[in-house]
């Protein structure tokens, strides 16, 4: 019987390779043996390094990186250079402290890690670290047929799944050159605007909780529940619906939908006035939001920020108005903008966008046309479910649609829509098969996180919670 080898002898005979991830202790005086230990372990680790994700202390950080983090080189004309003397990098003599906020933290709105360099309680630098929730949905989408794709993308931004389904479906329909029936467009508009309301209600609830208002948490979830109940009645699910699909929707609206939607609109508008009274004039809420997390229009544009963050700086950029899709050019609504680009502006914009979405929904109820809820193209659309029991051809057609999928002509396209968090885009490349050759999602949460270092700089640690909440990141979309 062979005796097991002694791991200590292996460690001593084979030299430990140099690595950035671990460095052995060379000074034996740094290691104190356990009182009961009769030997010294072979490989002790003194420190670890996380490479480019690691935030180094200010004293050892290059001035160029410090300037980059304060937005000095966000956007420059070609050939221009930055004069280091023009930038205050605040390289003080006092010691600073680097701490982690997250990745498991109740106010990071997901598995987000923020590395903060603090001078006392003042935030000097911020570095968002992502990737803890990575699921590879874009690569997965390239292994699914176009018919199956909506089940994948709907799970990215799980607070606005219908927007994910819509942008994916519009991209596929763009490659197909498919013209959609009017009723399909209006149904999609109804669903995504209701989804915008539910997403903003969720933000009102969690932002209220982050700033100390437990009442707002309860009220926001209460109203959101009405919208989710309607979604369940319409699509069969509260979230991750797979209802908006290439070629239309999975089904028509249920009987009595007009009454359900009207009740939601009446209730939500009335409750927004209660939110206004609860939060807007509340002194503590104003102190936690006014002048906190400011960002200028130039900085927001240079960082490609969109949605309520960009509009809070006074830029009226809303894709529903600037680049209309579906039937948004046939409804009336206002683009809400702010002035100072602070937390309070972002709160005010989302509160008023709930009211504007309700205004759009009321117009949709009045203008909803009759007709087909999906395109009648047999190459894309499966046969009616009732026909499957009557016709062998319909059964075969249905089977082939959901197993092999449909082929999409070669080409590439990019389609963008306005999600509750900003510009949500889908880039698709087709090689003529039934699966995308390349799929990329332009997630607004991912891009908007770039603004955190600019918005948090100079604030307090307590403000970091409020600023992170005001960005409204969804980590499923960031780490897609």
N, C-alpha and C positions, 0 to 999 in steps of 0.2 A: 504494500500500500504506500503510495507516494505521500510524503509529508507536505503539508501546505507551506508555500514559500512565505518568508517573513517580509511583509510590506516595507519594513524599515530598510532592509538590505537592498530592495529594489530602488527605493528612493535615493539611497546613498550611491548606488552604482551607476544610475542613469542621471546625468545632469539635467536639471530643470530648465526647460527652454525659456528664453526671455519672452515676456508677453506684456502687452499694454494693460491687460485685464488684471494681472496679479504680479506682485513683486515680492520675493522672499526676503525675510529679514536677514540682514547680514551681520548686524550688531547683536550678539547674543545677550548683551546686557539689557536689551529691550524686552526680552522674554523672561517672565518669572514663572518657574515651574509650579505646578500644583503641589501642595504639601505632601500628598500621597503618591506623587508620580515618581517612578524610578528611572525614567528615561526622558529624553527630549524629542518632541515630534520633529519630523524631517522637514515639512513644508509649511511654514507659517506665513500668513498673508498680512502685510503691514497696512496696505491701502489698496483701493480699487480705483480704476479710472473708467469713465464712461465716454471717453473720446470727445467728439464734437458736441455731444449733448450736454457735457458737463459745463457748468458755469464756474469759471476761475475767479479768484478774488480780484478786486479792483486793482490792487497793487501790482498784480502780475498780468493784467489784461492789456493787450495792445491798444493804443489810442484809437487806431482805425476801427476796431470792433466796438469800442465805446461810442464813437461817433455814429456808427451804423445803427446802434440800438436806440439812439435818441432821434433817429430819422434824418441825420445830416446828409446822407447819400441816397435818399429814397429815389429821387429822380433828378438827373442832371442833363443838361444839353450835351450833345456829342462833343467830345474833346475838352469839356470843362473839367476843372479840378477843384478839389476842396482844399482851402487853406486851413491847416491844422490850428492856426492861431485864432481863427474865427469861431471855433467850436469849444465850448466849455465842457470838458469831460469830467469835471469835478473830481479830480484825482486828489482827494484830501489825505491828510496824514492820519486821521482817526481810523481805527479799525472798524471794518464792516463785518457783517455776519450774513452767511448764505444759508437759507432754510428752504425746506420743501413745503409747498402747500399742495397736498395730494400725493399720489394719484387717488387715494381713497379719502375723500373729503366731502362733507355734506354740501358744500357750497360751490364745488367746481362743476356741478351739473353733469356729472359723468366721470369717466376714468381719465381725468385730465390732471397732469402734474405741472405745477408752476414752481420754477426755481426763482426765489426772490433774494436779491441782495439788499440788506437793510442797514441803514444808519440809524440805530435806535429803533424807532417805529416807522421811519420814513423809507419808502421803497425807492431805491436808486435804480435798480435794473430788474427786469423780468424776462425769463426765458420759458416759454411754453414747451413742454415735452409731451409728445403724443406717441401713439402706437401701441398702447396697452390693450386696445380693443380691436386690433386689426383682424379683419375677417376675409380680406381678399375678394370682395364682392365684384370688383371690376373684372378680375381674372375669371371668377366663377361665371360671370355673365357671358364670357367668350366661349364657354363650354355648354351653354344652354341655348336652345332654339329661341327664335324671336317670340314664339308663343309662350315659352316658359319664362322669358326674361322679366316680366312684370312681377313675378313672385319673388324674384331676387332683389330688385331695386327698391321695392316697397319697404324693405326692412332697413334701409340706410338711415334716413331721417324718420325715426319712428314716431315723431310728433306730427309730422305732415306727410304721411305715406302716400296720400293721393297725389300730391305734387310730384313725388318721385315717379309714380306710375304715368302721370301725364306727360312729363318731359321725355320719358323713354318712348312712350307711344307716339308722340309727335315726331320724334327722330326717326322711328321706323317708318311711319307714314310718309315722312319727307323723302326717304329713300325709295319707297314704293310709288311715290307720286299719287297717293290715294286721296281722293276728295271725299270729305266726311259729310254726312247728312246734317242739316242744321240742328235737329233735335239732339244729336250726339254732342255737338259743341256746347249747347246750352246745359245739358245734364252735367257735362264735365265742369263747366263754370260753376254750377250750383254746388257741386261736391267740393271743389277746391276752395271756394270761398267759405263754405262751412268749415272746412279743414283749417283755413287761416284763422277763423274765429276761435276754434278749439285750441289751436296752437298758442295764440296770443293769450287766451284765458289761462292756459297752463303756465305761461310765462308770468302773467300777473300774479298767479298763486305762488309760484316758487320765488319770484322776486320779492313779494311781500314777506314771505317767510325769511328770506335772507336778510331783510332789513328790520326784522322784528315784529312783523304783523302776522300773527298766527291766524287772525280772523280772515285775512285775505286768502290765505292758503285754503281754508275751508270753503269760502265763497267761490273762488276760482274753479275748484274741482266740482263744486255743485253745478255750476252752469255748463262746464265742459261735459258733464255726464249727460246732459240733454242732447248735445250734438252727437256724442258717441252712441247713444241709444238709437238715434235716427240712422246713423251709419250701420248699426247692427241690423236694423229693420230693412235697410236698402241693400246692403252688400252681404249680410250674413256674419260679418265680423266687426268688432269694435276698432281694430287696428290691423295693419298689414292686409289690406283688403283683396288685392289682385282683382279689382273691379274695373278700373280703367285699363283697357288693353289695346294693342295695335288693331285698328279697325273699328273701334267704338268702345262700348261698355259691355260688361258681362250680361247685363239684364236691363230692363226698363225700370223706371221709378215705381215704387209700390203704390197701391191704391191709397188715396188720402194723403199723399205726400205734401200737397199744398197746405193743408191744415197743420200738419206737423211742423213744417218750416215756418209758417206764420207764428205759431206759438213760440218757437225758438227765437225768432227775431224780436217779437214783442217783449219777451222775458229778458233777453240779453241786453237790449237797449235800456230798459228800465234799470237793470242791475248796474250798468256802466255808470249811471248817475250816482248810484250808491257807492261804487268804488271811488268815484271822484270825490265824494264827500268824506269818505273814510281816509283816503291817502293824500290827495292833492294839497289840501290845506293843512295837513298835519305837520306841526313844527319839526318834530324829529325826522320825519320822512323827508322834508325839504332840506334839512341840514345834511342828511346822508346822500342827497342826490344833486343838489344845485352846486354847480361848479366842480363837481367830482367826475373824474374820468373824461376830461375834455380832450377833444381832438379837432383839428382844423379841417376845413374842406380840402386844402391842398394835401395834407397828410393822408386823409382818407382816400383821395383819388390816387395818390402815388402808391398806396398799398392795395389798391383794387378792392377796397371795402364797398359793400353794397347793402341794400336793405335799409332798415331803420337806422343803422349806424351812419351810413352816408347821408341819408335824408335829415338826420339830426344836425348836420353841419350846414344845412340850408340848400343842398343840392337836390332839386326835384327829380331824381332819377327813379322811375318806377317802370319796369318793362311792360306792365299792362297799359301804360299810357305812352311811353317812349317808343316801344316796338310792339304794338298790339298783336295779340294772338287770340285764337278762338274767336269770341264775339265781343271782346272788351271795347272795341271801338263803337259798339252799339248801345253801351250803357253809360250812365253819367256817374262820376265819382270824383272826389278831390284827392290829390296827392298831398299828404300831410308832411310838412317839413318843419324843422326846428331852426334854432339860431346859434346856440352856443356849443352844440356837440357834446353835451354832458349827459350824465345819467338821467336827469330830469327830462331832458328833451326826448331821450329814447323811451322813457316811460310814457310821456304824453303822446308820442307818435303811435305807439302800440295801442294805447287806450282808444285813440281816435280812429285808428285803422279798423278796430273792431266795429265801430259805428259805420264806417264807410263800407265795410264788407256787408254788413246788414243792409245797407242802402242798395248795394249791388244785388243782393239776394232777392230783395223785394221786387226789383225790376225783372229779374229772371223769372220769378213766379208769374208775373204778368205777361211776359213775352214768350214763355215756353211754347214752341210750336209742336204740332203733331207730326207723326212720321216715324221713320226708322231710328232706332237708337244705335245702330251700327251699320257700317257700309255693306252693301249687298254685292260683295265681290267674292265669288266662290273660292278663289285662290287663297283668300285671307280669312274669310269669315266661315266658321263652322255652320252646318245646317241647324235649323231650329230643333230644339230638344224633342219636340213632339213628333218630328219626322223620323227620328231614329228607330222607333218601334214599327214604323210603317214601311220603310224603304231600305232595302239592302244597300243601295247606292249611297243613301244618306249615312248609313252606319259606317260604311267603308270610308266615306269622305270625312266623317267625324274622327274615326280612328287614325287616319293618316295625318290629319291636321294636328292632333295632339301628340302624336308619336314622332313623325318626321318633321313637322312644321312646314312652313312655306318658304320658298326661296325669294331672296331680295336681290334686285339688280346690283351690280358692282357700283361702288361710289362711296363718298364720304359726306357727312353732314354734321352740322352743329346747331342745336336748337336750345334756346334759353327761355326760361319762364321766371316769374317773380314768385319765389317761395316766401313764407313768413320771415325767413332770415336773409333773403337777398337773392342774387342771381343764381339760379340753379340751372346748370347747363348739362347737356348730354352730347358727347362726341361719339359718332358711330362710323366705323369703316366696314363696308360689306365687300366680300370677295365673290359674291354670287351664290353662296351656299345658304343653308337655313340657319346658320349661326353667325353672330358678329365676328369679324376678323379682329376688330379692336373696339373696345368700349371704354370710355373715360367719362367720369362724372365730375363736373365742376361744382364742388360742394361749397356753398356760401359759408358754412360754419368753419370749414378748414381755412378759407382765405381770411375770414374776419378775425380769426385768432391772431393774425399778424399785428392787429392793432393794439393788443394788450400791452406790450412794452411801452408804447407811446402813451396810452391812456393811464397806465398805472404809475408812470414816472413822477416822483415828487409827492405822491399821496401817502396815506397811512396804510398800515397792514389791514386795519378794519375796512378801509375803502377798497382794498383789493377784492374782498368778497362782493361788494356792491358793483364794482366795475365788471368783474367776471360774469355776474348775473346779467348785467345790462347787455352783454354781447349775445346772450342766448345761444350758447353753443350746444349742439347735439353731437356727442362723441361717436355715435354710430355712423354719422355722415363724415366726420373728420377722419376716422380710421377705416373707412370703407375698404 
